[in-house]
């Protein structure tokens, strides 16, 4: 449990540590900058002292200082002090990026604790299996070390792969931004799973708003990888299901958009990724979301790296915080994965992710709440890239 917390916290650091700050003359700012250097060098005890010695900073910089201190405490195995600081950041600096990341960490930690507790209780209990929430299957020795699968692009540019659900073949969207595997009612019927227990219900927060689903346990097969795990089902039909992080957990991948192939490799093997002449983009995990720091019109923005999204998308509130002016025209309409329609507008802005830079790039702004802006296929879908979960990097071929 502690290992999961420290990995999550170290990942979240990457979102804010990459921002370049102009050199300041004050001792406080110099101490803060030195603390960052020491942290990146993994000298956590020394970094903590520097952050403490730098004293209070102004505004969001103070929230960042406290956030780094919390990360230091986590790396030094003092979880209680870290959690106390995360809560303090959320209380004193609401609306700041550090507060958002702190909240994401606390929620992810609580979710992980709940899952571990549920698994422990179910393992020791002799209750009826229908009343126990199923635990997600983990990577084991029977799962392949490496395998490749072909994919095609949908009309919207999304990556579609062929999978088997309970032995029935169907298409699914390969979605690094999805925290669950999702099917439509029609797909469950086609796989003869309509009689599965519907009692375990939950709410998913999709692009077009919250959607009520029920959860069943089902066998999935992608290439030579087989897993039996909980999946979500909505009561309306879907053209393609969503293959999300629970199934992909334990694997990194190389997506070759030129060859139309995805090569998945078990975490720790790193097979083939060193062959790429590439540059690295660090990412963080917010729950199961892969989060990178992009720049929109020169301003840092934490964005979900989402192979299941066909474009760049953000909420109206997120656009306004970035200084983007929503056109004063009647909105278009965008359909979310749950079939709901939300108002939307299109605007253009300069977007960069590391050395990838695109000018006057189209952004879809929606009247709905989403946790992070989405960085979708039309931004990076013409490139070869790998997701390295061991080092929390996305590597793009040059």
C-alpha positions as CSV (number, residue, x, y, z in Angstrom):
1,X,0.0,0.0,0.0
2,X,2.8,2.4,0.9
3,X,4.6,1.6,-2.3
4,X,1.5,2.5,-4.3
5,X,1.2,5.8,-2.4
6,X,4.8,6.8,-3.0
7,X,4.7,5.9,-6.7
8,X,1.5,7.9,-7.1
9,X,3.0,10.9,-5.3
10,X,6.2,10.8,-7.3
11,X,4.1,10.6,-10.5
12,X,2.0,13.6,-9.5
13,X,5.2,15.6,-8.9
14,X,6.0,15.5,-12.6
15,X,3.0,17.7,-13.4
16,X,4.3,20.7,-11.5
17,X,8.0,20.2,-11.4
18,X,8.5,20.8,-15.1
19,X,7.4,24.4,-15.0
20,X,10.2,26.9,-15.7
21,X,10.3,29.8,-13.2
22,X,12.3,32.9,-13.7
23,X,15.2,33.3,-11.4
24,X,14.3,35.4,-8.3
25,X,16.7,37.2,-6.0
26,X,15.0,36.3,-2.7
27,X,16.5,33.7,-0.4
28,X,13.1,32.0,-0.2
29,X,12.9,31.5,-3.9
30,X,16.5,30.3,-4.1
31,X,15.8,27.8,-1.3
32,X,12.7,26.6,-3.1
33,X,14.6,26.1,-6.4
34,X,17.4,24.3,-4.6
35,X,14.9,22.0,-2.9
36,X,13.5,21.1,-6.3
37,X,17.0,20.2,-7.6
38,X,17.6,18.0,-4.5
39,X,14.2,16.3,-4.9
40,X,14.9,15.5,-8.6
41,X,18.3,14.0,-7.4
42,X,16.3,11.8,-4.9
43,X,17.9,13.5,-1.9
44,X,14.6,13.7,-0.1
45,X,15.8,14.5,3.4
46,X,18.0,17.4,2.2
47,X,15.2,18.6,-0.1
48,X,12.7,18.7,2.7
49,X,15.1,20.9,4.8
50,X,15.5,23.3,1.9
51,X,11.8,23.6,1.5
52,X,11.3,24.2,5.2
53,X,14.1,26.7,5.3
54,X,12.9,28.7,2.4
55,X,9.9,29.9,4.4
56,X,6.5,31.0,3.1
57,X,6.2,32.0,-0.6
58,X,3.5,34.0,-2.3
59,X,0.3,32.5,-3.7
60,X,0.5,29.4,-5.7
61,X,4.2,29.1,-5.1
62,X,3.5,28.5,-1.4
63,X,1.0,25.7,-2.4
64,X,3.8,24.2,-4.5
65,X,6.3,24.4,-1.7
66,X,3.9,22.6,0.6
67,X,3.2,20.0,-2.1
68,X,6.9,19.2,-2.5
69,X,7.2,18.9,1.3
70,X,4.4,16.4,1.2
71,X,6.1,14.4,-1.5
72,X,9.3,14.4,0.5
73,X,7.5,13.0,3.6
74,X,6.0,10.2,1.4
75,X,9.4,9.3,0.0
76,X,10.7,9.3,3.6
77,X,7.8,6.9,4.6
78,X,6.0,9.5,6.8
79,X,2.6,9.0,5.3
80,X,0.7,10.8,8.1
81,X,2.6,14.0,7.7
82,X,2.2,13.9,3.9
83,X,-1.5,13.4,4.1
84,X,-1.8,16.2,6.6
85,X,0.0,18.6,4.1
86,X,-2.2,17.4,1.2
87,X,-5.3,18.2,3.2
88,X,-3.8,21.6,4.2
89,X,-3.1,22.5,0.6
90,X,-6.7,21.7,-0.4
91,X,-8.0,23.8,2.5
92,X,-5.7,26.9,2.2
93,X,-5.2,27.0,-1.6
94,X,-8.5,25.9,-3.2
95,X,-8.5,26.2,-7.0
96,X,-4.7,25.9,-7.3
97,X,-3.1,23.2,-9.3
98,X,-1.3,21.8,-6.2
99,X,-4.7,21.6,-4.5
100,X,-6.2,19.7,-7.4
101,X,-3.3,17.2,-7.5
102,X,-3.4,16.8,-3.7
103,X,-7.1,16.0,-3.9
104,X,-6.5,13.5,-6.8
105,X,-3.8,11.8,-4.7
106,X,-6.0,11.6,-1.6
107,X,-8.9,10.2,-3.6
108,X,-6.7,7.7,-5.4
109,X,-5.2,6.5,-2.1
110,X,-8.6,6.2,-0.5
111,X,-9.8,4.2,-3.6
112,X,-6.8,1.9,-3.4
113,X,-7.3,1.4,0.4
114,X,-10.9,0.5,-0.2
115,X,-10.0,-2.0,-2.9
116,X,-7.4,-3.6,-0.7
117,X,-9.8,-3.9,2.2
118,X,-12.6,-5.3,0.0
119,X,-10.1,-7.9,-1.4
120,X,-8.9,-8.9,2.1
121,X,-12.5,-9.2,3.4
122,X,-13.7,-11.2,0.5
123,X,-10.7,-13.5,0.7
124,X,-11.4,-14.4,4.3
125,X,-15.2,-14.5,4.1
126,X,-17.4,-17.4,3.1
127,X,-20.3,-15.3,2.0
128,X,-22.2,-15.9,-1.1
129,X,-20.0,-14.9,-4.1
130,X,-22.9,-12.8,-5.6
131,X,-22.7,-10.4,-2.7
132,X,-18.9,-9.8,-2.9
133,X,-17.5,-7.0,-5.1
134,X,-15.0,-8.8,-7.5
135,X,-11.4,-7.9,-7.2
136,X,-9.5,-6.8,-10.4
137,X,-7.2,-9.6,-11.6
138,X,-3.5,-8.8,-11.4
139,X,-0.6,-9.6,-13.8
140,X,0.8,-13.1,-13.3
141,X,3.2,-15.4,-14.8
142,X,0.7,-16.9,-17.2
143,X,0.2,-13.6,-19.0
144,X,2.5,-13.0,-22.1
145,X,5.7,-11.0,-21.7
146,X,5.1,-9.2,-25.1
147,X,2.7,-9.5,-28.0
148,X,1.5,-7.4,-30.9
149,X,-2.0,-6.6,-32.2
150,X,-3.2,-4.8,-35.3
151,X,-5.5,-1.8,-35.1
152,X,-7.6,0.4,-37.4
153,X,-8.6,4.0,-37.1
154,X,-12.3,4.9,-36.7
155,X,-13.8,7.8,-38.7
156,X,-13.0,10.0,-35.8
157,X,-9.3,8.9,-35.6
158,X,-9.7,6.7,-32.5
159,X,-7.7,3.4,-32.2
160,X,-10.0,0.4,-32.6
161,X,-8.8,-3.2,-31.7
162,X,-10.6,-6.5,-32.0
163,X,-11.2,-8.3,-28.6
164,X,-13.2,-11.3,-27.5
165,X,-15.8,-10.8,-24.7
166,X,-16.8,-14.2,-23.3
167,X,-15.6,-15.7,-26.7
168,X,-17.6,-13.3,-28.8
169,X,-15.5,-11.0,-31.1
170,X,-16.1,-7.3,-31.2
171,X,-14.4,-4.0,-31.7
172,X,-13.3,-1.8,-28.8
173,X,-11.6,1.6,-28.5
174,X,-8.0,1.3,-27.1
175,X,-8.3,4.1,-24.5
176,X,-5.5,5.1,-22.2
177,X,-7.8,7.8,-20.7
178,X,-10.5,5.5,-19.5
179,X,-10.6,4.3,-15.9
180,X,-13.0,1.4,-16.6
181,X,-13.8,-1.0,-19.4
182,X,-17.2,-0.1,-20.8
183,X,-19.7,-2.0,-22.9
184,X,-23.1,-1.2,-24.3
185,X,-26.2,-3.3,-23.7
186,X,-26.1,-4.6,-27.2
187,X,-22.6,-6.0,-26.8
188,X,-23.4,-7.8,-23.6
189,X,-26.4,-9.4,-25.3
190,X,-24.3,-10.5,-28.2
191,X,-21.8,-12.2,-25.8
192,X,-24.8,-14.0,-24.0
193,X,-24.1,-12.2,-20.8
194,X,-27.5,-10.5,-20.3
195,X,-28.3,-12.8,-17.4
196,X,-25.3,-11.5,-15.4
197,X,-26.0,-10.0,-12.0
198,X,-26.9,-6.3,-12.4
199,X,-27.0,-5.5,-8.6
200,X,-23.6,-3.8,-8.4
201,X,-24.3,-0.3,-9.8
202,X,-22.0,2.7,-10.0
203,X,-21.7,6.2,-11.5
204,X,-19.1,6.9,-14.2
205,X,-18.1,10.5,-15.0
206,X,-17.9,10.7,-18.8
207,X,-17.3,13.7,-21.0
208,X,-21.0,14.4,-21.3
209,X,-21.6,14.1,-17.6
210,X,-22.3,11.3,-15.1
211,X,-23.7,8.1,-16.3
212,X,-25.2,5.2,-14.3
213,X,-23.8,1.8,-15.2
214,X,-23.8,-1.7,-13.6
215,X,-20.8,-3.9,-13.2
216,X,-20.3,-7.5,-14.0
217,X,-17.3,-9.9,-14.1
218,X,-16.4,-11.0,-17.6
219,X,-13.5,-12.7,-19.5
220,X,-11.7,-10.6,-22.0
221,X,-9.1,-11.6,-24.6
222,X,-6.8,-9.2,-26.5
223,X,-4.3,-11.0,-28.7
224,X,-2.8,-13.6,-26.4
225,X,-3.6,-11.7,-23.2
226,X,-6.6,-13.0,-21.2
227,X,-8.1,-11.4,-18.1
228,X,-11.3,-11.9,-16.1
229,X,-12.2,-8.7,-14.4
230,X,-15.1,-6.3,-13.6
231,X,-16.4,-4.4,-16.5
232,X,-19.1,-1.7,-16.7
233,X,-22.3,-1.9,-18.8
234,X,-24.6,0.9,-19.9
235,X,-28.2,0.4,-20.8
236,X,-27.9,2.0,-24.2
237,X,-26.1,0.6,-27.3
238,X,-22.5,1.3,-28.3
239,X,-20.8,0.9,-31.7
240,X,-17.5,0.1,-30.0
241,X,-16.8,-0.7,-26.3
242,X,-14.1,1.1,-24.4
243,X,-11.0,-0.9,-23.4
244,X,-9.6,1.0,-20.4
245,X,-6.9,0.9,-17.8
246,X,-8.1,-2.1,-15.7
247,X,-7.5,-4.5,-18.6
248,X,-4.2,-2.8,-19.7
249,X,-2.9,-2.6,-16.1
250,X,0.6,-4.2,-15.9
251,X,1.5,-3.4,-19.5
252,X,3.3,-0.7,-21.4
253,X,2.9,-0.3,-25.1
254,X,4.3,1.0,-28.3
255,X,1.7,2.4,-30.7
256,X,3.0,2.5,-34.3
257,X,0.5,4.6,-36.2
258,X,2.4,4.1,-39.5
259,X,2.3,0.3,-39.3
260,X,-1.1,0.1,-37.6
261,X,0.3,-2.1,-34.8
262,X,0.3,-1.9,-31.0
263,X,3.0,-3.9,-29.2
264,X,2.3,-4.5,-25.5
265,X,5.0,-5.5,-23.1
266,X,4.7,-6.4,-19.5
267,X,6.0,-3.7,-17.1
268,X,9.6,-4.3,-16.3
269,X,10.5,-5.9,-19.6
270,X,10.8,-2.7,-21.6
271,X,11.2,-4.8,-24.7
272,X,11.8,-2.8,-27.9
273,X,11.4,0.7,-26.4
274,X,15.1,1.4,-26.3
275,X,15.2,1.0,-30.1
276,X,13.2,4.1,-30.6
277,X,15.2,7.3,-31.5
278,X,12.9,9.3,-29.3
279,X,12.3,12.0,-26.8
280,X,10.6,11.5,-23.5
281,X,7.5,13.3,-22.0
282,X,7.0,12.5,-18.3
283,X,3.6,11.6,-17.1
284,X,1.7,11.4,-13.8
285,X,-1.0,9.1,-12.7
286,X,-4.2,10.7,-11.3
287,X,-6.1,7.6,-10.4
288,X,-5.7,5.6,-13.6
289,X,-5.5,8.7,-15.8
290,X,-2.2,9.4,-17.6
291,X,-1.6,13.1,-17.1
292,X,1.0,15.2,-19.0
293,X,1.9,18.8,-18.8
294,X,1.3,20.6,-22.1
295,X,1.4,24.3,-22.9
296,X,-1.6,26.1,-24.3
297,X,-0.7,29.6,-25.6
298,X,2.4,29.3,-23.4
299,X,0.6,28.4,-20.2
300,X,1.1,25.1,-18.5
301,X,-1.9,22.8,-18.4
302,X,-2.2,19.3,-16.9
303,X,-3.9,17.2,-19.6
304,X,-5.1,13.6,-19.8
305,X,-3.2,11.8,-22.6
306,X,-6.2,10.0,-24.1
307,X,-5.9,7.6,-27.0
308,X,-9.7,7.2,-26.8
309,X,-10.4,10.9,-27.5
310,X,-10.5,12.0,-31.1
311,X,-9.4,15.6,-30.4
312,X,-8.4,18.1,-27.8
313,X,-11.2,18.9,-25.5
314,X,-11.7,20.8,-22.3
315,X,-14.5,22.3,-20.2
316,X,-15.6,25.9,-20.5
317,X,-14.2,26.6,-17.0
318,X,-10.8,25.1,-17.9
319,X,-10.7,27.2,-21.0
320,X,-11.4,30.4,-19.1
321,X,-8.7,29.6,-16.5
322,X,-6.2,29.3,-19.4
323,X,-7.3,32.7,-20.7
324,X,-9.0,31.2,-23.8
325,X,-12.0,33.2,-25.0
326,X,-15.0,31.1,-25.8
327,X,-16.7,32.4,-29.0
328,X,-19.9,34.4,-28.4
329,X,-21.9,32.4,-30.8
330,X,-24.7,29.8,-30.5
331,X,-23.1,26.5,-29.4
332,X,-22.8,23.4,-31.4
333,X,-23.7,20.1,-29.8
334,X,-21.3,17.2,-28.8
335,X,-22.4,13.7,-28.1
336,X,-20.7,12.0,-25.2
337,X,-20.1,8.2,-24.8
338,X,-23.3,7.9,-22.7
339,X,-25.3,9.4,-25.6
340,X,-26.0,12.7,-23.8
341,X,-25.7,15.9,-25.7
342,X,-23.8,18.9,-24.3
343,X,-23.3,22.5,-25.7
344,X,-19.8,22.9,-27.3
345,X,-17.7,25.5,-29.1
346,X,-14.6,25.4,-31.2
347,X,-11.6,27.7,-30.8
348,X,-8.0,27.7,-31.8
349,X,-4.8,28.0,-29.7
350,X,-1.2,27.1,-29.9
351,X,-0.5,23.8,-28.2
352,X,2.9,22.2,-27.4
353,X,3.9,19.0,-25.7
354,X,7.7,19.0,-25.3
355,X,9.1,19.6,-28.8
356,X,5.7,18.8,-30.5
357,X,4.3,22.2,-31.4
358,X,1.1,23.0,-33.3
359,X,-0.2,26.5,-34.0
360,X,-3.8,27.6,-34.2
361,X,-4.9,24.1,-33.2
362,X,-8.6,23.3,-32.9
363,X,-9.9,22.8,-29.4
364,X,-13.4,21.6,-28.5
365,X,-14.8,23.4,-25.4
366,X,-17.8,21.8,-23.8
367,X,-20.4,22.8,-21.2
368,X,-19.6,19.9,-18.8
369,X,-17.3,19.1,-16.0
370,X,-14.2,16.9,-16.7
371,X,-11.3,16.4,-14.4
372,X,-8.6,17.2,-16.9
373,X,-8.6,18.6,-20.5
374,X,-8.1,15.8,-23.0
375,X,-5.2,15.5,-25.4
376,X,-6.5,13.3,-28.1
377,X,-5.7,11.6,-31.4
378,X,-5.7,14.5,-33.7
379,X,-2.7,16.0,-31.8
380,X,-0.4,12.9,-31.7
381,X,-2.2,10.2,-33.8
382,X,0.3,10.5,-36.7
383,X,3.3,9.5,-34.5
384,X,4.9,6.3,-33.2
385,X,5.0,6.5,-29.4
386,X,5.5,4.2,-26.4
387,X,4.0,4.3,-22.9
388,X,6.6,3.3,-20.4
389,X,4.9,2.7,-17.1
390,X,8.1,1.7,-15.3
391,X,9.6,5.1,-15.7
392,X,6.4,7.1,-16.2
393,X,7.4,8.4,-19.6
394,X,5.8,8.6,-23.0
395,X,8.5,8.3,-25.7
396,X,7.8,9.7,-29.1
397,X,9.8,8.7,-32.2
398,X,11.6,11.7,-33.7
